[in-house]
Amino acid sequence: MINKNDLNDYFFAGIKFKKNLKIGVEHEKFVLHKDSFLPSTYDETNGIRDILERLSNKGWIQSYDDNQKTIVALTKGKESITLEPGGQIELSGAPLDNIHETCEETTKHLTELKKLGEEFNFILLGMGVEPNLKLDDFPWMPKQRYQIMKKYMKQVGTLGHHMMKRTCTNQVNIDYSSEEDMVNKLRLMLNLEAIATAIFSNSPFDQGKISKFKSLRSHFWHHTDSDRTGLLPFVFEKDFNFEKYTDYALDVPMYFIKRDHKYIDMTNYKFKDFFDGKCTDINHEVTLKDWEDHLTTLFPQARLKQYLEIRSMDACNWDLICSQPAFWIGILYNDEILDKAKEITEDWTEEDRLYLNKIVPEEGLKTNFKERKLIDYAQEFFELSKKGLNKRNRLSKNGEFDESIHMKELENNLDKGLSPGDYLINNFNTSWKQSIKPIYKELIF
């Protein structure tokens, strides 16, 4: 039987040596028929299952949702390919040393999928929200956990199904070298999450028309499940530590536990109920795997596991996909730069963070904040990040470039004061002649 110390120790086990901090990237993309632009279903010919099976012939190992029946994931070394609820394909990358390596990993994965798309007649689209389709246009993937989440989300929010099926994100995973380092990084990530949302906002369309949001995806998250989303104000309390995060996670309602290849619905209970033996109809002991699974079902803007995850950014295409991890690594993996970023944000309050989180999805880089425009802060933090990458001095294989080379397109955007969503809106109103169809040729991978 595990105890609370075991739950806390799970986070302590994530501490890495400072010289050995790694980078992980996770990115999702829509899989759409090349002709109809409708999403691929699981069972159709050349659909999601066939894609996974074909990839398994290229060295990927199949993983199943049940007892060797339904393939829902692939693994290769420390990489994995998984399915989001509406058939979005996600790569969870290996822990790597630098942005050159993460970008090479991303390029290899997308190239492999794109080549398969030529044979199977699908395209890959990286955007925060699919720009044309309705909710019911998307299938549900046959994963047991999604059946539980699908039912529960209708009880706790109004847009949870839209978040599950219509959205894609790119996520960056950050290591910590001590409990104090975790605290400093998590606080800074939560302070800057809205700025990253604005910089990379890439979902301005809703069913073929311009919505009022630069990041419609962020709006969906605001109406998904308030118990497990948001900004974690307790992180900024003086005594915040691993145990305080444990207390938070214990108090969040569960989704499931998994036993003998079956998912058991636990949505009537908080993890604390399960941990304290108060689930009288559940005859199972709590395991550390239950705790690990539960932590993956918490959805704040930045999340703690055995590393830190920034979760606020829309998915982007080729031009920006490598700049997303680069932006964060430049700020968080150099002590001098991290301290400067802390100085800029040290007087930001909970009200400031809530304001940005609420307003930025709609107004993006034009948001007014502390007598400045958010674009000014975005440019300031970009310059800090660039300096941080210069100081890391992790060079490309040919020795010519440090990691800041991967932020060139981002620099061009910020020089113009534009996010990818702003470019989309401008194109829609001019050269695209009020049509989103060019997206499926010009902006696919």
C-alpha positions as CSV (number, residue, x, y, z in Angstrom):
1,M,0.0,0.0,0.0
2,I,1.4,3.4,-1.0
3,N,1.3,6.4,1.3
4,K,1.4,10.2,0.7
5,N,5.2,10.2,0.9
6,D,5.2,7.9,-2.1
7,L,3.1,10.5,-4.0
8,N,5.5,13.3,-3.1
9,D,8.5,11.1,-3.9
10,Y,7.1,10.6,-7.4
11,F,8.0,14.3,-8.1
12,F,11.3,14.2,-6.3
13,A,12.3,11.3,-8.6
14,G,12.0,13.7,-11.5
15,I,14.9,15.8,-10.3
16,K,17.8,15.8,-12.9
17,F,21.4,16.9,-12.6
18,K,21.7,20.5,-13.8
19,K,24.1,19.5,-16.6
20,N,21.7,16.9,-17.8
21,L,18.5,18.7,-18.4
22,K,16.6,17.4,-21.4
23,I,14.0,18.8,-23.8
24,G,10.8,17.0,-24.8
25,V,8.3,18.1,-27.5
26,E,4.8,16.8,-28.1
27,H,2.9,18.0,-31.2
28,E,-0.5,17.1,-32.6
29,K,-1.8,17.4,-36.1
30,F,-5.0,16.8,-38.0
31,V,-5.2,13.9,-40.4
32,L,-7.5,14.9,-43.3
33,H,-8.6,13.3,-46.5
34,K,-6.7,15.0,-49.4
35,D,-9.8,15.4,-51.5
36,S,-12.7,16.1,-49.1
37,F,-10.6,17.6,-46.2
38,L,-12.7,15.5,-43.8
39,P,-10.9,13.7,-40.9
40,S,-9.8,10.1,-41.3
41,T,-11.8,7.6,-39.3
42,Y,-10.3,4.7,-37.4
43,D,-11.7,1.7,-39.3
44,E,-11.9,3.0,-42.9
45,T,-9.5,1.7,-45.5
46,N,-6.2,3.8,-45.2
47,G,-7.7,5.3,-42.0
48,I,-6.1,5.7,-38.6
49,R,-5.7,2.0,-37.8
50,D,-4.1,1.3,-41.2
51,I,-1.7,4.3,-40.6
52,L,-0.6,2.8,-37.3
53,E,-0.2,-0.6,-38.7
54,R,1.9,0.6,-41.6
55,L,4.1,2.5,-39.3
56,S,4.6,-0.6,-37.2
57,N,6.3,-2.1,-40.3
58,K,8.9,0.7,-40.0
59,G,10.2,-0.2,-36.6
60,W,7.4,1.2,-34.4
61,I,6.0,-1.2,-31.8
62,Q,2.2,-1.5,-31.4
63,S,0.4,-0.7,-28.1
64,Y,-3.2,-1.7,-27.5
65,D,-6.1,-0.2,-25.5
66,D,-7.5,-3.6,-24.7
67,N,-6.1,-7.2,-24.7
68,Q,-4.3,-7.2,-28.0
69,K,-7.3,-6.0,-30.0
70,T,-7.4,-2.3,-30.7
71,I,-4.1,-0.6,-31.6
72,V,-4.1,2.9,-30.3
73,A,-0.4,3.8,-30.0
74,L,3.1,3.1,-31.2
75,T,6.5,3.3,-29.5
76,K,10.1,3.4,-30.8
77,G,12.8,3.9,-28.2
78,K,11.7,6.8,-26.0
79,E,9.3,8.2,-28.7
80,S,5.6,7.4,-28.9
81,I,2.8,8.1,-31.3
82,T,-0.7,8.4,-29.8
83,L,-4.2,9.3,-30.8
84,E,-6.2,12.2,-29.6
85,P,-10.0,11.8,-29.4
86,G,-10.9,13.1,-32.9
87,G,-8.1,11.2,-34.7
88,Q,-5.4,13.8,-34.3
89,I,-2.0,12.1,-34.3
90,E,0.5,13.1,-31.6
91,L,4.2,12.5,-31.4
92,S,5.6,12.5,-27.9
93,G,9.3,13.0,-28.5
94,A,12.2,11.5,-26.7
95,P,14.1,13.5,-24.0
96,L,16.8,15.2,-26.1
97,D,19.8,17.5,-25.4
98,N,19.1,20.5,-27.7
99,I,16.7,22.1,-30.1
100,H,18.7,20.9,-33.1
101,E,17.9,17.3,-32.0
102,T,14.2,18.0,-31.3
103,C,13.8,19.7,-34.6
104,E,15.4,16.8,-36.4
105,E,13.1,14.4,-34.6
106,T,10.1,16.4,-35.5
107,T,11.1,16.7,-39.2
108,K,11.8,13.0,-39.4
109,H,8.4,12.1,-37.9
110,L,6.5,14.5,-40.2
111,T,8.4,13.4,-43.2
112,E,7.5,9.8,-42.5
113,L,3.8,10.6,-42.1
114,K,3.8,12.9,-45.1
115,K,5.3,10.1,-47.3
116,L,2.6,7.7,-46.1
117,G,0.0,10.4,-46.8
118,E,0.9,10.4,-50.4
119,E,0.1,6.7,-50.6
120,F,-3.0,6.8,-48.3
121,N,-4.3,10.1,-49.7
122,F,-4.3,12.2,-46.5
123,I,-2.8,15.5,-45.6
124,L,-1.5,16.8,-42.2
125,L,-2.5,20.1,-40.8
126,G,-1.0,21.9,-37.8
127,M,-3.4,24.4,-36.4
128,G,-5.0,25.1,-33.0
129,V,-8.5,24.4,-34.3
130,E,-9.4,22.8,-37.6
131,P,-10.7,25.8,-39.5
132,N,-13.7,24.5,-41.3
133,L,-15.3,21.4,-39.7
134,K,-18.1,21.1,-37.2
135,L,-17.9,19.0,-34.0
136,D,-19.9,16.2,-35.5
137,D,-17.6,16.0,-38.5
138,F,-15.0,14.4,-36.3
139,P,-15.1,10.7,-35.3
140,W,-14.4,9.4,-31.9
141,M,-11.3,7.2,-31.5
142,P,-12.0,3.8,-29.9
143,K,-10.1,4.4,-26.7
144,Q,-11.8,3.4,-23.5
145,R,-10.7,6.4,-21.6
146,Y,-12.3,8.7,-24.2
147,Q,-15.7,7.1,-23.5
148,I,-15.4,8.0,-19.9
149,M,-14.1,11.5,-20.6
150,K,-16.8,12.1,-23.3
151,K,-19.6,11.4,-20.8
152,Y,-18.0,13.3,-17.9
153,M,-17.2,16.5,-19.9
154,K,-20.8,17.1,-20.7
155,Q,-21.4,17.4,-16.9
156,V,-18.7,19.9,-16.1
157,G,-18.4,22.2,-19.1
158,T,-19.9,23.3,-22.4
159,L,-17.0,23.0,-24.8
160,G,-15.1,19.9,-23.6
161,H,-16.0,17.9,-26.7
162,H,-14.8,20.7,-29.0
163,M,-11.5,20.8,-27.1
164,M,-11.1,17.0,-27.5
165,K,-12.0,16.6,-31.1
166,R,-11.4,20.0,-32.8
167,T,-8.1,21.1,-31.4
168,C,-4.3,20.5,-31.7
169,T,-1.5,21.8,-29.5
170,N,2.3,21.8,-29.4
171,Q,3.7,21.2,-25.9
172,V,7.2,21.6,-24.5
173,N,8.5,19.5,-21.6
174,I,11.0,21.0,-19.3
175,D,13.3,19.3,-16.7
176,Y,14.0,20.6,-13.2
177,S,17.2,20.2,-11.1
178,S,15.7,20.7,-7.6
179,E,12.4,21.4,-5.9
180,E,13.3,25.1,-5.8
181,D,14.1,25.0,-9.6
182,M,10.7,23.4,-10.2
183,V,9.0,26.2,-8.3
184,N,10.9,29.0,-10.1
185,K,10.2,27.5,-13.5
186,L,6.6,26.6,-13.0
187,R,5.8,30.1,-11.7
188,L,7.5,31.7,-14.7
189,M,5.7,29.4,-17.1
190,L,2.4,30.4,-15.6
191,N,3.3,34.1,-15.8
192,L,4.3,33.7,-19.5
193,E,1.7,31.2,-20.7
194,A,-0.6,33.9,-22.1
195,I,2.3,35.6,-23.9
196,A,3.1,32.3,-25.5
197,T,-0.6,31.9,-26.4
198,A,-0.5,35.2,-28.1
199,I,2.8,34.7,-29.9
200,F,1.7,31.3,-31.3
201,S,-2.0,31.9,-31.6
202,N,-3.1,29.9,-34.7
203,S,-6.8,29.2,-34.6
204,P,-8.8,32.3,-35.7
205,F,-11.4,30.4,-37.7
206,D,-14.6,28.7,-36.7
207,Q,-16.4,26.6,-39.4
208,G,-15.0,28.5,-42.3
209,K,-15.4,32.0,-40.9
210,I,-13.3,34.4,-38.8
211,S,-14.2,34.1,-35.2
212,K,-13.6,36.7,-32.6
213,F,-10.7,34.8,-31.2
214,K,-7.0,34.7,-32.3
215,S,-6.8,31.4,-30.4
216,L,-10.2,29.7,-30.5
217,R,-8.5,26.7,-29.0
218,S,-7.8,28.7,-25.8
219,H,-11.5,29.7,-25.6
220,F,-12.5,26.0,-25.7
221,W,-10.2,25.3,-22.8
222,H,-11.9,28.0,-20.7
223,H,-15.2,26.1,-20.9
224,T,-13.9,22.5,-20.5
225,D,-13.6,21.7,-16.8
226,S,-12.7,24.3,-14.2
227,D,-11.7,21.6,-11.7
228,R,-8.6,20.6,-13.7
229,T,-7.8,23.6,-15.9
230,G,-6.5,27.1,-15.3
231,L,-3.6,28.9,-13.7
232,L,-3.0,27.2,-10.3
233,P,-2.9,30.3,-8.1
234,F,-1.5,28.3,-5.1
235,V,1.8,27.9,-7.1
236,F,2.6,31.5,-6.2
237,E,2.1,31.1,-2.4
238,K,5.4,31.3,-0.4
239,D,5.3,27.7,0.8
240,F,4.6,26.1,-2.6
241,N,6.5,22.8,-3.1
242,F,6.0,19.2,-4.4
243,E,3.7,18.4,-1.5
244,K,1.4,21.4,-2.3
245,Y,1.0,20.1,-5.8
246,T,0.2,16.7,-4.4
247,D,-2.5,18.2,-2.3
248,Y,-3.9,19.9,-5.3
249,A,-3.9,16.7,-7.4
250,L,-5.5,14.7,-4.6
251,D,-8.4,17.1,-4.6
252,V,-9.1,16.8,-8.4
253,P,-11.9,14.4,-9.5
254,M,-10.6,11.3,-11.2
255,Y,-11.4,9.9,-14.7
256,F,-10.4,6.3,-14.4
257,I,-8.2,3.5,-13.1
258,K,-7.0,0.7,-15.4
259,R,-7.1,-3.0,-14.4
260,D,-6.7,-6.0,-16.6
261,H,-6.9,-4.0,-19.8
262,K,-10.2,-2.4,-18.7
263,Y,-10.8,1.2,-17.7
264,I,-13.0,1.6,-14.6
265,D,-15.0,4.8,-14.4
266,M,-13.9,6.8,-11.3
267,T,-15.5,10.2,-12.1
268,N,-17.6,10.1,-8.9
269,Y,-14.5,10.3,-6.8
270,K,-11.6,12.6,-6.1
271,F,-8.2,10.9,-6.0
272,K,-8.2,11.6,-2.2
273,D,-11.3,9.5,-1.8
274,F,-9.7,6.6,-3.6
275,F,-6.4,7.1,-1.7
276,D,-8.2,7.2,1.7
277,G,-10.3,4.0,0.9
278,K,-13.6,5.8,0.7
279,C,-14.7,4.3,-2.6
280,T,-16.8,1.6,-1.1
281,D,-17.8,0.1,-4.5
282,I,-14.2,-0.1,-5.8
283,N,-12.3,-3.1,-4.6
284,H,-8.8,-2.1,-5.7
285,E,-5.7,-0.9,-3.9
286,V,-4.2,2.4,-5.0
287,T,-1.0,2.0,-7.1
288,L,1.7,4.5,-8.1
289,K,0.6,3.9,-11.7
290,D,-2.9,5.1,-10.7
291,W,-1.3,8.3,-9.5
292,E,0.8,8.7,-12.6
293,D,-2.3,8.2,-14.8
294,H,-4.3,10.7,-12.7
295,L,-1.6,13.4,-13.1
296,T,-2.0,13.1,-16.9
297,T,-5.7,14.0,-16.6
298,L,-5.0,17.4,-15.0
299,F,-5.0,20.1,-17.6
300,P,-3.7,23.4,-16.2
301,Q,-1.8,25.8,-18.5
302,A,1.5,24.4,-17.1
303,R,1.6,21.0,-15.5
304,L,3.9,19.1,-13.1
305,K,4.8,15.5,-13.6
306,Q,8.4,14.2,-13.4
307,Y,9.1,17.2,-15.6
308,L,7.2,20.4,-16.3
309,E,4.9,20.9,-19.3
310,I,3.8,24.1,-20.9
311,R,0.4,23.4,-22.5
312,S,-0.9,26.8,-23.7
313,M,0.2,27.0,-27.3
314,D,-1.7,26.3,-30.5
315,A,-0.3,23.8,-32.9
316,C,1.7,25.5,-35.7
317,N,3.1,24.4,-39.0
318,W,6.7,24.0,-40.4
319,D,7.7,27.7,-40.0
320,L,7.1,27.8,-36.2
321,I,7.0,24.3,-34.9
322,C,10.7,24.3,-33.8
323,S,10.6,27.8,-32.5
324,Q,8.1,26.8,-29.8
325,P,10.5,24.7,-27.7
326,A,13.3,27.1,-28.6
327,F,11.4,30.0,-27.1
328,W,11.0,28.3,-23.7
329,I,14.4,26.7,-23.5
330,G,16.1,30.0,-24.1
331,I,14.3,31.5,-21.1
332,L,14.2,28.5,-18.7
333,Y,17.6,26.8,-19.2
334,N,20.0,29.6,-18.5
335,D,20.0,30.9,-14.9
336,E,20.9,34.5,-15.8
337,I,18.1,34.8,-18.3
338,L,15.6,33.0,-16.0
339,D,16.4,35.5,-13.3
340,K,15.9,38.5,-15.7
341,A,12.5,37.1,-16.7
342,K,11.6,36.7,-13.0
343,E,12.5,40.3,-12.4
344,I,10.2,41.5,-15.2
345,T,7.3,39.4,-13.8
346,E,7.9,39.6,-10.1
347,D,5.1,42.1,-9.4
348,W,2.6,40.4,-11.6
349,T,-0.5,39.4,-9.6
350,E,-3.1,36.7,-9.7
351,E,-5.4,39.3,-11.2
352,D,-2.8,40.1,-13.9
353,R,-2.5,36.5,-14.9
354,L,-6.3,36.0,-14.9
355,Y,-6.7,39.1,-17.0
356,L,-4.2,37.9,-19.6
357,N,-5.5,34.4,-19.7
358,K,-9.0,35.7,-20.3
359,I,-8.2,38.5,-22.8
360,V,-5.3,37.2,-24.9
361,P,-7.3,34.4,-26.7
362,E,-9.4,37.2,-28.2
363,E,-7.0,40.1,-28.6
364,G,-3.7,38.3,-29.0
365,L,-0.6,40.5,-29.3
366,K,-2.7,43.7,-29.3
367,T,-3.8,43.1,-25.7
368,N,-3.2,46.1,-23.4
369,F,-1.3,45.2,-20.3
370,K,0.3,47.5,-17.7
371,E,0.3,50.5,-20.0
372,R,2.0,48.6,-22.8
373,K,0.9,46.3,-25.6
374,L,1.5,42.6,-25.2
375,I,3.6,42.6,-28.4
376,D,6.2,44.8,-26.5
377,Y,6.4,42.1,-23.8
378,A,6.6,39.4,-26.5
379,Q,9.5,41.1,-28.2
380,E,11.2,41.6,-24.8
381,F,11.0,38.0,-23.8
382,F,12.0,36.9,-27.3
383,E,15.2,38.8,-27.0
384,L,15.8,37.3,-23.6
385,S,15.2,33.8,-25.1
386,K,17.5,34.5,-28.0
387,K,20.3,35.5,-25.5
388,G,19.7,32.4,-23.5
389,L,20.1,30.2,-26.6
390,N,23.2,32.1,-27.5
391,K,24.6,31.5,-24.0
392,R,23.8,27.8,-24.2
393,N,25.9,27.6,-27.3
394,R,24.6,24.2,-28.4
395,L,25.7,24.1,-32.0
396,S,24.3,22.4,-35.1
397,K,26.1,19.4,-36.5
398,N,28.0,21.5,-38.9
399,G,29.0,23.8,-36.1
400,E,27.6,26.9,-37.8
401,F,24.5,27.8,-35.8
402,D,23.3,27.8,-32.2
403,E,19.7,27.0,-31.3
404,S,18.5,30.5,-32.0
405,I,18.5,29.6,-35.7
406,H,15.2,27.9,-35.1
407,M,13.5,31.2,-34.1
408,K,14.1,33.1,-37.4
409,E,10.5,32.9,-38.5
410,L,9.3,33.8,-35.0
411,E,11.6,36.8,-35.1
412,N,10.2,37.9,-38.4
413,N,6.6,37.6,-37.1
414,L,7.4,39.6,-33.9
415,D,9.2,42.3,-35.9
416,K,5.9,42.8,-37.8
417,G,3.8,42.5,-34.6
418,L,1.9,39.5,-36.0
419,S,1.0,36.0,-34.8
420,P,0.3,33.2,-37.3
421,G,-3.4,33.8,-36.6
422,D,-3.0,37.4,-37.7
423,Y,-1.4,36.3,-40.9
424,L,-4.3,33.9,-41.5
425,I,-6.9,36.6,-41.0
426,N,-5.0,39.0,-43.3
427,N,-4.8,36.3,-46.0
428,F,-8.4,35.5,-45.6
429,N,-9.4,39.1,-46.2
430,T,-7.1,39.7,-49.1
431,S,-5.5,37.1,-51.4
432,W,-7.7,34.2,-50.2
433,K,-10.9,36.2,-51.0
434,Q,-12.8,35.2,-47.9
435,S,-12.0,31.5,-48.3
436,I,-10.2,29.1,-46.0
437,K,-9.6,26.5,-48.8
438,P,-6.0,27.7,-49.5
439,I,-5.0,26.6,-46.0
440,Y,-5.3,22.9,-47.2
441,K,-2.6,23.6,-49.8
442,E,-0.4,26.4,-48.5
443,L,-0.2,25.5,-44.8
444,I,-0.1,21.7,-44.6
445,F,3.1,19.9,-43.6
